[in-house]
Amino acid sequence: MKMFVDPPAIYLHKAPVDFRKSINGLSAIVESEMALSPFSGALFIFCNRQRDKLKVLYWDKTGFCLWYKRLEKAKFKWPRKMPGQTITLTEQQWAWLLDGLDITLMKGHQPLHFSSVT
């Protein structure tokens, strides 16, 4: 999914959160549990216990934005077995997560770096 923002980073909060929390509550989680600044412009991704809803919080220079997605029949493949409380995602992993893919199993081609063509 291409959002209308170009975030400097994408962070996933691994533990489920109470979805009654809105901007203030999620910002507090970013600061206290993730030890990050909610004003960085990064995307902060949260999931509910049933793994059928996502909330994404970000600062867009003039205020907070809160994006919400609810799945009607499926569940997100939440990376519960990955180490750490906060996971840094690439844009590709974020797209995979939204598409219903398990990001712990997905691996793209490794970039190659050559110094000469011969």
N, CA, C and O atoms as a GROMACS GRO file, in nm:
protein
  472
    1MET      N    1   0.084  -0.118   0.000
    1MET     CA    2   0.000   0.000   0.000
    1MET      C    3   0.088   0.124   0.000
    1MET      O    4   0.177   0.137   0.084
    2LYS      N    5   0.064   0.212  -0.091
    2LYS     CA    6   0.138   0.337  -0.094
    2LYS      C    7   0.054   0.442  -0.024
    2LYS      O    8  -0.054   0.479  -0.071
    3MET      N    9   0.104   0.489   0.089
    3MET     CA   10   0.031   0.592   0.163
    3MET      C   11   0.067   0.728   0.104
    3MET      O   12   0.159   0.738   0.022
    4PHE      N   13  -0.002   0.829   0.144
    4PHE     CA   14   0.023   0.963   0.095
    4PHE      C   15   0.134   1.031   0.174
    4PHE      O   16   0.155   1.151   0.158
    5VAL      N   17   0.205   0.956   0.257
    5VAL     CA   18   0.321   1.008   0.329
    5VAL      C   19   0.442   0.923   0.293
    5VAL      O   20   0.429   0.807   0.254
    6ASP      N   21   0.558   0.981   0.306
    6ASP     CA   22   0.683   0.909   0.283
    6ASP      C   23   0.756   0.903   0.417
    6ASP      O   24   0.838   0.990   0.446
    7PRO      N   25   0.726   0.801   0.497
    7PRO     CA   26   0.780   0.799   0.633
    7PRO      C   27   0.929   0.770   0.637
    7PRO      O   28   0.979   0.692   0.556
    8PRO      N   29   1.001   0.831   0.732
    8PRO     CA   30   1.143   0.801   0.746
    8PRO      C   31   1.167   0.661   0.804
    8PRO      O   32   1.275   0.605   0.785
    9ALA      N   33   1.068   0.606   0.874
    9ALA     CA   34   1.079   0.472   0.933
    9ALA      C   35   0.938   0.418   0.958
    9ALA      O   36   0.841   0.494   0.966
   10ILE      N   37   0.930   0.285   0.972
   10ILE     CA   38   0.804   0.219   1.002
   10ILE      C   39   0.829   0.125   1.119
   10ILE      O   40   0.912   0.034   1.111
   11TYR      N   41   0.757   0.149   1.229
   11TYR     CA   42   0.776   0.069   1.350
   11TYR      C   43   0.647  -0.005   1.383
   11TYR      O   44   0.538   0.051   1.378
   12LEU      N   45   0.662  -0.132   1.417
   12LEU     CA   46   0.549  -0.214   1.455
   12LEU      C   47   0.559  -0.244   1.604
   12LEU      O   48   0.662  -0.292   1.652
   13HIS      N   49   0.454  -0.216   1.677
   13HIS     CA   50   0.445  -0.250   1.819
   13HIS      C   51   0.391  -0.392   1.825
   13HIS      O   52   0.276  -0.416   1.787
   14LYS      N   53   0.471  -0.485   1.874
   14LYS     CA   54   0.438  -0.627   1.864
   14LYS      C   55   0.322  -0.670   1.953
   14LYS      O   56   0.239  -0.751   1.910
   15ALA      N   57   0.314  -0.620   2.074
   15ALA     CA   58   0.208  -0.661   2.165
   15ALA      C   59   0.074  -0.598   2.124
   15ALA      O   60   0.071  -0.484   2.077
   16PRO      N   61  -0.036  -0.671   2.141
   16PRO     CA   62  -0.166  -0.612   2.108
   16PRO      C   63  -0.197  -0.496   2.201
   16PRO      O   64  -0.152  -0.492   2.316
   17VAL      N   65  -0.275  -0.400   2.150
   17VAL     CA   66  -0.314  -0.284   2.231
   17VAL      C   67  -0.466  -0.277   2.241
   17VAL      O   68  -0.539  -0.331   2.157
   18ASP      N   69  -0.512  -0.210   2.343
   18ASP     CA   70  -0.653  -0.184   2.363
   18ASP      C   71  -0.696  -0.083   2.257
   18ASP      O   72  -0.646   0.029   2.255
   19PHE      N   73  -0.788  -0.122   2.169
   19PHE     CA   74  -0.825  -0.034   2.059
   19PHE      C   75  -0.920   0.078   2.099
   19PHE      O   76  -0.969   0.152   2.013
   20ARG      N   77  -0.948   0.092   2.226
   20ARG     CA   78  -1.018   0.212   2.272
   20ARG      C   79  -0.921   0.329   2.278
   20ARG      O   80  -0.963   0.444   2.285
   21LYS      N   81  -0.790   0.298   2.273
   21LYS     CA   82  -0.688   0.404   2.274
   21LYS      C   83  -0.693   0.477   2.140
   21LYS      O   84  -0.710   0.416   2.034
   22SER      N   85  -0.676   0.607   2.149
   22SER     CA   86  -0.670   0.688   2.028
   22SER      C   87  -0.533   0.756   2.023
   22SER      O   88  -0.435   0.699   2.070
   23ILE      N   89  -0.526   0.874   1.969
   23ILE     CA   90  -0.398   0.941   1.945
   23ILE      C   91  -0.317   0.958   2.073
   23ILE      O   92  -0.199   0.924   2.076
   24ASN      N   93  -0.378   1.010   2.178
   24ASN     CA   94  -0.302   1.035   2.301
   24ASN      C   95  -0.251   0.906   2.364
   24ASN      O   96  -0.135   0.898   2.404
   25GLY      N   97  -0.336   0.805   2.371
   25GLY     CA   98  -0.295   0.678   2.430
   25GLY      C   99  -0.188   0.607   2.349
   25GLY      O  100  -0.095   0.551   2.405
   26LEU      N  101  -0.202   0.610   2.216
   26LEU     CA  102  -0.102   0.546   2.130
   26LEU      C  103   0.030   0.623   2.133
   26LEU      O  104   0.137   0.562   2.130
   27SER      N  105   0.023   0.756   2.139
   27SER     CA  106   0.145   0.837   2.150
   27SER      C  107   0.219   0.804   2.278
   27SER      O  108   0.342   0.799   2.280
   28ALA      N  109   0.145   0.783   2.386
   28ALA     CA  110   0.207   0.746   2.514
   28ALA      C  111   0.277   0.611   2.503
   28ALA      O  112   0.384   0.593   2.561
   29ILE      N  113   0.219   0.517   2.431
   29ILE     CA  114   0.283   0.386   2.410
   29ILE      C  115   0.411   0.403   2.329
   29ILE      O  116   0.513   0.340   2.360
   30VAL      N  117   0.408   0.487   2.227
   30VAL     CA  118   0.528   0.512   2.146
   30VAL      C  119   0.641   0.564   2.235
   30VAL      O  120   0.754   0.517   2.224
   31GLU      N  121   0.610   0.658   2.321
   31GLU     CA  122   0.713   0.716   2.407
   31GLU      C  123   0.757   0.621   2.519
   31GLU      O  124   0.876   0.603   2.542
   32SER      N  125   0.662   0.561   2.588
   32SER     CA  126   0.697   0.483   2.708
   32SER      C  127   0.742   0.340   2.676
   32SER      O  128   0.842   0.294   2.733
   33GLU      N  129   0.672   0.270   2.589
   33GLU     CA  130   0.705   0.130   2.562
   33GLU      C  131   0.802   0.112   2.446
   33GLU      O  132   0.886   0.022   2.449
   34MET      N  133   0.790   0.197   2.345
   34MET     CA  134   0.876   0.182   2.228
   34MET      C  135   1.002   0.268   2.238
   34MET      O  136   1.096   0.250   2.161
   35ALA      N  137   1.004   0.362   2.333
   35ALA     CA  138   1.117   0.454   2.356
   35ALA      C  139   1.152   0.531   2.228
   35ALA      O  140   1.270   0.547   2.194
   36LEU      N  141   1.048   0.578   2.157
   36LEU     CA  142   1.066   0.654   2.033
   36LEU      C  143   0.985   0.784   2.044
   36LEU      O  144   0.899   0.798   2.131
   37SER      N  145   1.014   0.877   1.955
   37SER     CA  146   0.940   1.002   1.952
   37SER      C  147   0.823   0.991   1.855
   37SER      O  148   0.844   0.960   1.738
   38PRO      N  149   0.701   1.016   1.901
   38PRO     CA  150   0.588   1.012   1.809
   38PRO      C  151   0.588   1.128   1.709
   38PRO      O  152   0.509   1.129   1.615
   39PHE      N  153   0.678   1.226   1.730
   39PHE     CA  154   0.686   1.343   1.642
   39PHE      C  155   0.788   1.326   1.530
   39PHE      O  156   0.818   1.422   1.460
   40SER      N  157   0.841   1.206   1.511
   40SER     CA  158   0.948   1.181   1.414
   40SER      C  159   0.899   1.175   1.270
   40SER      O  160   0.979   1.183   1.177
   41GLY      N  161   0.769   1.160   1.250
   41GLY     CA  162   0.716   1.142   1.115
   41GLY      C  163   0.709   0.995   1.076
   41GLY      O  164   0.657   0.962   0.969
   42ALA      N  165   0.761   0.907   1.161
   42ALA     CA  166   0.756   0.763   1.134
   42ALA      C  167   0.614   0.710   1.151
   42ALA      O  168   0.531   0.771   1.218
   43LEU      N  169   0.588   0.595   1.088
   43LEU     CA  170   0.461   0.526   1.107
   43LEU      C  171   0.476   0.434   1.228
   43LEU      O  172   0.577   0.365   1.241
   44PHE      N  173   0.376   0.432   1.314
   44PHE     CA  174   0.374   0.343   1.430
   44PHE      C  175   0.250   0.256   1.415
   44PHE      O  176   0.137   0.305   1.417
   45ILE      N  177   0.272   0.125   1.400
   45ILE     CA  178   0.165   0.032   1.369
   45ILE      C  179   0.126  -0.047   1.494
   45ILE      O  180   0.212  -0.098   1.566
   46PHE      N  181  -0.005  -0.055   1.519
   46PHE     CA  182  -0.059  -0.126   1.634
   46PHE      C  183  -0.168  -0.222   1.587
   46PHE      O  184  -0.236  -0.196   1.487
   47CYS      N  185  -0.184  -0.332   1.658
   47CYS     CA  186  -0.286  -0.431   1.624
   47CYS      C  187  -0.366  -0.464   1.749
   47CYS      O  188  -0.316  -0.452   1.861
   48ASN      N  189  -0.491  -0.507   1.730
   48ASN     CA  190  -0.572  -0.549   1.843
   48ASN      C  191  -0.546  -0.698   1.873
   48ASN      O  192  -0.478  -0.766   1.796
   49ARG      N  193  -0.601  -0.747   1.983
   49ARG     CA  194  -0.576  -0.885   2.026
   49ARG      C  195  -0.627  -0.987   1.924
   49ARG      O  196  -0.565  -1.092   1.906
   50GLN      N  197  -0.737  -0.959   1.857
   50GLN     CA  198  -0.794  -1.053   1.759
   50GLN      C  199  -0.719  -1.049   1.625
   50GLN      O  200  -0.743  -1.135   1.540
   51ARG      N  201  -0.630  -0.953   1.607
   51ARG     CA  202  -0.548  -0.936   1.486
   51ARG      C  203  -0.632  -0.910   1.360
   51ARG      O  204  -0.592  -0.947   1.250
   52ASP      N  205  -0.749  -0.847   1.378
   52ASP     CA  206  -0.830  -0.814   1.261
   52ASP      C  207  -0.841  -0.664   1.239
   52ASP      O  208  -0.910  -0.618   1.148
   53LYS      N  209  -0.771  -0.586   1.323
   53LYS     CA  210  -0.773  -0.440   1.311
   53LYS      C  211  -0.632  -0.385   1.329
   53LYS      O  212  -0.552  -0.436   1.408
   54LEU      N  213  -0.603  -0.278   1.253
   54LEU     CA  214  -0.477  -0.206   1.266
   54LEU      C  215  -0.505  -0.059   1.289
   54LEU      O  216  -0.603  -0.004   1.239
   55LYS      N  217  -0.418   0.004   1.367
   55LYS     CA  218  -0.416   0.149   1.376
   55LYS      C  219  -0.273   0.192   1.347
   55LYS      O  220  -0.177   0.130   1.393
   56VAL      N  221  -0.261   0.298   1.270
   56VAL     CA  222  -0.130   0.353   1.235
   56VAL      C  223  -0.131   0.500   1.274
   56VAL      O  224  -0.216   0.577   1.233
   57LEU      N  225  -0.033   0.534   1.356
   57LEU     CA  226  -0.020   0.672   1.405
   57LEU      C  227   0.102   0.735   1.341
   57LEU      O  228   0.206   0.672   1.329
   58TYR      N  229   0.089   0.861   1.299
   58TYR     CA  230   0.205   0.936   1.251
   58TYR      C  231   0.180   1.085   1.266
   58TYR      O  232   0.066   1.132   1.271
   59TRP      N  233   0.290   1.158   1.274
   59TRP     CA  234   0.291   1.304   1.285
   59TRP      C  235   0.319   1.360   1.147
   59TRP      O  236   0.418   1.320   1.085
   60ASP      N  237   0.236   1.452   1.097
   60ASP     CA  238   0.258   1.506   0.962
   60ASP      C  239   0.302   1.652   0.962
   60ASP      O  240   0.270   1.725   0.868
   61LYS      N  241   0.372   1.696   1.063
   61LYS     CA  242   0.428   1.830   1.078
   61LYS      C  243   0.329   1.934   1.131
   61LYS      O  244   0.370   2.037   1.182
   62THR      N  245   0.199   1.907   1.119
   62THR     CA  246   0.101   2.001   1.173
   62THR      C  247   0.008   1.936   1.274
   62THR      O  248  -0.068   2.005   1.342
   63GLY      N  249   0.015   1.806   1.285
   63GLY     CA  250  -0.071   1.734   1.379
   63GLY      C  251  -0.060   1.585   1.359
   63GLY      O  252   0.005   1.538   1.265
   64PHE      N  253  -0.122   1.511   1.448
   64PHE     CA  254  -0.122   1.365   1.439
   64PHE      C  255  -0.227   1.317   1.342
   64PHE      O  256  -0.334   1.378   1.328
   65CYS      N  257  -0.197   1.208   1.276
   65CYS     CA  258  -0.292   1.138   1.190
   65CYS      C  259  -0.307   0.997   1.243
   65CYS      O  260  -0.211   0.936   1.290
   66LEU      N  261  -0.428   0.946   1.236
   66LEU     CA  262  -0.456   0.810   1.281
   66LEU      C  263  -0.528   0.737   1.170
   66LEU      O  264  -0.638   0.776   1.130
   67TRP      N  265  -0.467   0.632   1.121
   67TRP     CA  266  -0.520   0.551   1.012
   67TRP      C  267  -0.570   0.421   1.072
   67TRP      O  268  -0.505   0.365   1.160
   68TYR      N  269  -0.685   0.372   1.024
   68TYR     CA  270  -0.749   0.255   1.084
   68TYR      C  271  -0.790   0.159   0.973
   68TYR      O  272  -0.845   0.200   0.871
   69LYS      N  273  -0.763   0.031   0.993
   69LYS     CA  274  -0.807  -0.070   0.895
   69LYS      C  275  -0.870  -0.186   0.970
   69LYS      O  276  -0.816  -0.233   1.070
   70ARG      N  277  -0.987  -0.231   0.922
   70ARG     CA  278  -1.056  -0.346   0.979
   70ARG      C  279  -1.075  -0.451   0.871
   70ARG      O  280  -1.130  -0.422   0.764
   71LEU      N  281  -1.029  -0.572   0.898
   71LEU     CA  282  -1.052  -0.683   0.806
   71LEU      C  283  -1.189  -0.744   0.836
   71LEU      O  284  -1.227  -0.758   0.953
   72GLU      N  285  -1.261  -0.780   0.733
   72GLU     CA  286  -1.396  -0.834   0.752
   72GLU      C  287  -1.396  -0.986   0.772
   72GLU      O  288  -1.484  -1.038   0.841
   73LYS      N  289  -1.299  -1.059   0.712
   73LYS     CA  290  -1.303  -1.205   0.723
   73LYS      C  291  -1.170  -1.268   0.759
   73LYS      O  292  -1.167  -1.388   0.786
   74ALA      N  293  -1.064  -1.196   0.762
   74ALA     CA  294  -0.931  -1.256   0.782
   74ALA      C  295  -0.864  -1.196   0.905
   74ALA      O  296  -0.921  -1.113   0.975
   75LYS      N  297  -0.741  -1.240   0.928
   75LYS     CA  298  -0.658  -1.186   1.036
   75LYS      C  299  -0.523  -1.147   0.978
   75LYS      O  300  -0.476  -1.207   0.882
   76PHE      N  301  -0.461  -1.046   1.038
   76PHE     CA  302  -0.327  -1.008   0.998
   76PHE      C  303  -0.229  -1.113   1.048
   76PHE      O  304  -0.245  -1.165   1.159
   77LYS      N  305  -0.130  -1.144   0.968
   77LYS     CA  306  -0.024  -1.236   1.007
   77LYS      C  307   0.076  -1.158   1.092
   77LYS      O  308   0.179  -1.112   1.042
   78TRP      N  309   0.045  -1.143   1.218
   78TRP     CA  310   0.124  -1.059   1.308
   78TRP      C  311   0.253  -1.130   1.346
   78TRP      O  312   0.248  -1.247   1.385
   79PRO      N  313   0.367  -1.063   1.337
   79PRO     CA  314   0.498  -1.127   1.362
   79PRO      C  315   0.527  -1.145   1.512
   79PRO      O  316   0.615  -1.078   1.566
   80ARG      N  317   0.454  -1.232   1.578
   80ARG     CA  318   0.468  -1.251   1.722
   80ARG      C  319   0.597  -1.322   1.761
   80ARG      O  320   0.645  -1.303   1.874
   81LYS      N  321   0.654  -1.401   1.672
   81LYS     CA  322   0.774  -1.478   1.707
   81LYS      C  323   0.905  -1.402   1.682
   81LYS      O  324   1.012  -1.448   1.722
   82MET      N  325   0.897  -1.288   1.617
   82MET     CA  326   1.018  -1.210   1.592
   82MET      C  327   1.066  -1.150   1.725
   82MET      O  328   0.984  -1.113   1.808
   83PRO      N  329   1.198  -1.141   1.745
   83PRO     CA  330   1.248  -1.089   1.872
   83PRO      C  331   1.223  -0.940   1.889
   83PRO      O  332   1.213  -0.865   1.791
   84GLY      N  333   1.212  -0.898   2.015
   84GLY     CA  334   1.196  -0.757   2.045
   84GLY      C  335   1.051  -0.716   2.062
   84GLY      O  336   0.959  -0.784   2.017
   85GLN      N  337   1.033  -0.603   2.127
   85GLN     CA  338   0.901  -0.547   2.151
   85GLN      C  339   0.858  -0.458   2.035
   85GLN      O  340   0.739  -0.445   2.005
   86THR      N  341   0.957  -0.396   1.970
   86THR     CA  342   0.933  -0.308   1.856
   86THR      C  343   1.009  -0.364   1.737
   86THR      O  344   1.126  -0.400   1.749
   87ILE      N  345   0.943  -0.371   1.624
   87ILE     CA  346   1.005  -0.424   1.502
   87ILE      C  347   1.010  -0.312   1.399
   87ILE      O  348   0.910  -0.244   1.376
   88THR      N  349   1.124  -0.293   1.337
   88THR     CA  350   1.138  -0.197   1.229
   88THR      C  351   1.107  -0.268   1.098
   88THR      O  352   1.168  -0.371   1.067
   89LEU      N  353   1.014  -0.213   1.020
   89LEU     CA  354   0.974  -0.274   0.893
   89LEU      C  355   1.024  -0.192   0.776
   89LEU      O  356   1.041  -0.070   0.785
   90THR      N  357   1.046  -0.260   0.665
   90THR     CA  358   1.070  -0.192   0.539
   90THR      C  359   0.932  -0.161   0.478
   90THR      O  360   0.831  -0.214   0.521
   91GLU      N  361   0.931  -0.075   0.377
   91GLU     CA  362   0.804  -0.048   0.309
   91GLU      C  363   0.749  -0.174   0.245
   91GLU      O  364   0.628  -0.193   0.239
   92GLN      N  365   0.839  -0.260   0.195
   92GLN     CA  366   0.795  -0.387   0.134
   92GLN      C  367   0.730  -0.477   0.239
   92GLN      O  368   0.625  -0.536   0.212
   93GLN      N  369   0.790  -0.488   0.357
   93GLN     CA  370   0.730  -0.569   0.463
   93GLN      C  371   0.596  -0.513   0.507
   93GLN      O  372   0.503  -0.589   0.535
   94TRP      N  373   0.584  -0.382   0.512
   94TRP     CA  374   0.457  -0.317   0.547
   94TRP      C  375   0.350  -0.353   0.444
   94TRP      O  376   0.237  -0.384   0.480
   95ALA      N  377   0.387  -0.349   0.317
   95ALA     CA  378   0.293  -0.387   0.211
   95ALA      C  379   0.255  -0.534   0.222
   95ALA      O  380   0.138  -0.571   0.207
   96TRP      N  381   0.354  -0.619   0.250
   96TRP     CA  382   0.326  -0.763   0.268
   96TRP      C  383   0.230  -0.786   0.383
   96TRP      O  384   0.136  -0.865   0.371
   97LEU      N  385   0.251  -0.717   0.495
   97LEU     CA  386   0.164  -0.732   0.612
   97LEU      C  387   0.020  -0.693   0.576
   97LEU      O  388  -0.074  -0.764   0.612
   98LEU      N  389   0.005  -0.581   0.507
   98LEU     CA  390  -0.129  -0.538   0.467
   98LEU      C  391  -0.194  -0.634   0.367
   98LEU      O  392  -0.316  -0.647   0.364
   99ASP      N  393  -0.112  -0.701   0.287
   99ASP     CA  394  -0.164  -0.796   0.189
   99ASP      C  395  -0.196  -0.932   0.250
   99ASP      O  396  -0.247  -1.020   0.181
  100GLY      N  397  -0.167  -0.949   0.380
  100GLY     CA  398  -0.199  -1.074   0.446
  100GLY      C  399  -0.088  -1.176   0.445
  100GLY      O  400  -0.110  -1.294   0.476
  101LEU      N  401   0.033  -1.134   0.410
  101LEU     CA  402   0.145  -1.227   0.405
  101LEU      C  403   0.221  -1.227   0.537
  101LEU      O  404   0.220  -1.128   0.610
  102ASP      N  405   0.285  -1.338   0.568
  102ASP     CA  406   0.363  -1.352   0.689
  102ASP      C  407   0.502  -1.295   0.664
  102ASP      O  408   0.582  -1.355   0.591
  103ILE      N  409   0.532  -1.180   0.722
  103ILE     CA  410   0.660  -1.114   0.695
  103ILE      C  411   0.778  -1.191   0.753
  103ILE      O  412   0.892  -1.167   0.713
  104THR      N  413   0.754  -1.282   0.847
  104THR     CA  414   0.864  -1.362   0.902
  104THR      C  415   0.912  -1.466   0.800
  104THR      O  416   1.025  -1.514   0.809
  105LEU      N  417   0.827  -1.501   0.704
  105LEU     CA  418   0.863  -1.600   0.602
  105LEU      C  419   0.906  -1.537   0.471
  105LEU      O  420   0.970  -1.602   0.388
  106MET      N  421   0.870  -1.410   0.451
  106MET     CA  422   0.898  -1.344   0.324
  106MET      C  423   1.040  -1.289   0.322
  106MET      O  424   1.082  -1.219   0.415
  107LYS      N  425   1.111  -1.320   0.218
  107LYS     CA  426   1.246  -1.267   0.199
  107LYS      C  427   1.260  -1.230   0.052
  107LYS      O  428   1.239  -1.312  -0.036
  108GLY      N  429   1.297  -1.106   0.028
  108GLY     CA  430   1.321  -1.062  -0.109
  108GLY      C  431   1.461  -1.101  -0.153
  108GLY      O  432   1.539  -1.157  -0.076
  109HIS      N  433   1.493  -1.072  -0.277
  109HIS     CA  434   1.628  -1.096  -0.327
  109HIS      C  435   1.727  -1.008  -0.253
  109HIS      O  436   1.698  -0.891  -0.225
  110GLN      N  437   1.842  -1.062  -0.223
  110GLN     CA  438   1.945  -0.984  -0.158
  110GLN      C  439   2.012  -0.893  -0.262
  110GLN      O  440   2.043  -0.939  -0.372
  111PRO      N  441   2.034  -0.766  -0.229
  111PRO     CA  442   2.100  -0.677  -0.324
  111PRO      C  443   2.245  -0.719  -0.346
  111PRO      O  444   2.313  -0.763  -0.253
  112LEU      N  445   2.290  -0.706  -0.468
  112LEU     CA  446   2.428  -0.739  -0.504
  112LEU      C  447   2.505  -0.611  -0.532
  112LEU      O  448   2.449  -0.515  -0.585
  113HIS      N  449   2.631  -0.609  -0.496
  113HIS     CA  450   2.714  -0.491  -0.517
  113HIS      C  451   2.841  -0.534  -0.590
  113HIS      O  452   2.923  -0.608  -0.536
  114PHE      N  453   2.856  -0.486  -0.712
  114PHE     CA  454   2.973  -0.518  -0.793
  114PHE      C  455   3.059  -0.394  -0.811
  114PHE      O  456   3.010  -0.281  -0.806
  115SER      N  457   3.186  -0.417  -0.832
  115SER     CA  458   3.276  -0.303  -0.855
  115SER      C  459   3.318  -0.296  -1.002
  115SER      O  460   3.375  -0.196  -1.046
  116SER      N  461   3.289  -0.400  -1.078
  116SER     CA  462   3.326  -0.403  -1.220
  116SER      C  463   3.233  -0.496  -1.295
  116SER      O  464   3.175  -0.587  -1.235
  117VAL      N  465   3.218  -0.474  -1.426
  117VAL     CA  466   3.133  -0.560  -1.506
  117VAL      C  467   3.208  -0.680  -1.562
  117VAL      O  468   3.146  -0.774  -1.613
  118THR      N  469   3.339  -0.680  -1.555
  118THR     CA  470   3.417  -0.795  -1.606
  118THR      C  471   3.478  -0.875  -1.497
  118THR      O  472   3.546  -0.974  -1.524
   0.00000   0.00000   0.00000
